[in-house]
Amino acid sequence: MEPSTPRTEKQDAAGGASLRVLGAWTAGRFADARMYRSAVAALADAPPGAGWDLRDAQQIDHLGAQLLWNHWGRQWPRQLDAEPGQRAVLERVAQFTVDLPPRGRLTWAERYLGLGAAVVRAGRHVRGFVRLTGQLMIDMGRLARVPHNGPWRDVSGHLYRIGATALPITALVGFLIGVVLAYLTSQQLKQFGADAYIVNILGVSLIRELGPMLAAILVAGRSGSAITAQIGVMRVTDELDAMRVMGISHSWRLVMPRAMALAIAMPLISVWTTLAALGGGMLSADLSMGITPQYFFNALPAAASINNLYLATAKSVVTSITAVILIDALFAV
């Protein structure tokens, strides 16, 4: 055991059992979970009503003193031997430790006021979202007039992070969804001898709805959380304030490049996810129903026209961009 490990040691005294507090009872030591559990275990083994001797402790800061004070039931033990500095720390902890009153049930008036506060917060979020969306449209018009001044390097970087790095997870999820959907559908179609219609079901459901929606949800959740974290860190490190001081628009450099990257990447990711889902469905149909890949490829164009793919990709773009911009408006910019 390390000498600085917070612990207690029993010793016999004239007035009864006594405990020596040893080691460092400090926030730095308690940052290690093992050390904190060691201190809690040492206090749990302490007999009730024992005396305490803190003089041999390496160091006791306010966090260690608070732990001891709480264990003592927030009152002084019957016998306490401590150095003047240790006693001063304990006295400060005892002075400023307060018991919070138990929270009672909310009255109707408090609930009414809480509802009003929630409505006001929602209104602020909606106003921020509308302002951010409008500013994005203005920035897009400005970019169309002076394209050579656009943040194209930012766009390419976000295109890689949002699009290229999302290909493995979207392909995996799409493939698994295709396998599961084909397997469950095949169990029902076999009962009616309608095995061939699995191509129609997979084609319409995956191309028109599930594939693009899966891509939109995955990218919006994955990229949205990353964008929130990035801009949140920029706010903490005062980078947003620095950009404002230098006259750099947050919408121009932070929102627009991400929205443009999403608009470019989402149709491609949507097609990629749909193809992966169709591949999984085709494999499952072959294994469970004997529908050969050749038949699947021949029957698929008749089951799902190209218009379905166009409608689905447009929907996925709108869904993902709206979700990401909404996350930006609510949590970051």
C-alpha positions, 0 to 999 in steps of 0.5 A: 500500500502506498504511504499516501493511500487514505486509510485509518488505523485502529488504536487503543486509547484510555477513553476507548477505541480511537482511529488514526487517519493516515495518508493524503485525504486530498482531491488529488488522491481522490481523483483516482477511483481506487483511492476514493474507494479505499477512503470510503471503505476505511470510514465504513469500518470505523466503529461508531462513537470512536475518537479520531486522531488526524495528527499523523495524516500527510495532508487533509484538504477541504474535500478530505475534511468534507468526507470526514465531516459527512461520516461524522454525521456533520457533528464533532466526534467525542474526541478529536486530536488534530493539528491547528491547520487541520482543525481550521479546515474542518471548522470551515467545512462545518461552517459552510456545509448546509443541509438542503431542504427536501424538495416538496411537490410542485404547486399548480402555480409553480407548474404553470410558471414552469410551463411558461418558462418552457414555452419561452425557451422553445420560442427562443430556440425557434427564433434562433433556428429561423435566424440561423436558417435565414442567415444561411440563405443569405450566405449562399446568395453571397457565395453565388456572387463571389464564389472565389471567396468561399470557404472551400477548404472547410467544405472539403474537410467537412465533406471528408469527415461527414461523408467518407468517414461515415461510409463503413457504419452506414454500409454495415447498418444498411446491410444488416437491415437488408438481411433482417428485412428480407428474412422476416419478409420471406417467412410470410411470403413462403406461406402464400407461395409469393416468393418472387414478390420479395424483390418488389418489397425490398426494392420499394421499401429500401430504395424509397424509404428505409435506405435514405432514412437510415442514412439521414438518421445516422449521418445527422446523429453522428455528424450532429453530435460531432458538430455540437462538440466542435462548436461547443469547444470553440465557445469554451476556448473563446474562439467564437468571440475571437472570430466575432472580434475579427469580423468573421461571420459564424454562419459563413465559416461554421454553418455554411461549410457544414451545410454544403458538405451535407448537401453534397454527401447525403445523396451519395451516402443515401445511394451507398446505404441503399445499395448495402441494404439491397446487397444484404437483402439479396443475400438473405433472399438467396439463402432463405428462399433460393432467389438467385442474385441474377433474378434479383437484378433482373426484377429490381428495375421493374419493382422500383423506378428511378423516380423513387431513388430521386424522391428518397435522396431529396428527403434524406438531404432535407432531413439531415441538414435540418437536423444538423442545423437545428442542433447547431442553433439549439446547442452551439451558435 
